[in-house]
Amino acid sequence: MTSTYCKTLLASAALCTAFAASSTFAATMTRSEYGISKDRVSADYKADKSACATMSGNQKDICQEQAKGKEKVARAELEYNYTGKMSDSNKVAIAKADSTYAVAKEMCDDKAGNLKDVCVAEAKAVHTKALADAKLVKKVGDAKMDAVEDKRDADYKVATEKCESLAGDAKSACVSAAKLRYNKG
């Protein structure tokens, strides 16, 4: 592989990782869909791995790393699609970064001397940046969730304060409506 190709591969992987980590929507699936998809991921991995059997040397190692990485990313994406949790979205970004790094590092084995050292350093730098992006997106996501909760709490306090001017059943109904609207138990 050429150095330019490797740099392009690593840069696109970092970009994909950042976009994947910033995703805030996941289409949830049923338990049976999840089980079927899990089996499909395993079958795809076995097929990808067996395709590597015809290769030899470092090309075989690269192929096997690609198969492992594809499986890890697919499992992380499946989990995220099943749960829809932000933490699982972050795991997708980390899985993509780790698998891209493993493949890039394996590609560096075709080189020797300083070229190999530079290749490994570039792969590690892209990996570190991708992990930093995933961490940043996680922190931003957590901050957004905190902000939403703070706003909801403030709106709830205003709504209950408005109920204070009422009496009896009207006040109870007003407070109940505010609790329901702002998800307070």
CORZI-V663965 format. One record per pair of residues at least 6 apart in sequence whose C-alpha atoms are under 6 Angstrom apart, sorted by the first residue. I is the first residue (numbers start at 1). J is the second residue. Records with the same first field share a line. If there is no record, write none. Layout:
I: J + J
This chain:
14: 130
17: 93
18: 133
20: 93
21: 89 + 90 + 93 + 134
22: 137
26: 81 + 84
27: 81
28: 81 + 82
29: 82
45: 71
48: 67
49: 64 + 67
52: 60 + 63
62: 103 + 106
65: 103
69: 99
73: 95 + 96
76: 92
77: 92
80: 88 + 89
93: 134
97: 127 + 130
101: 123 + 127
104: 123
105: 120
108: 116 + 119
156: 182
160: 175
163: 171 + 174
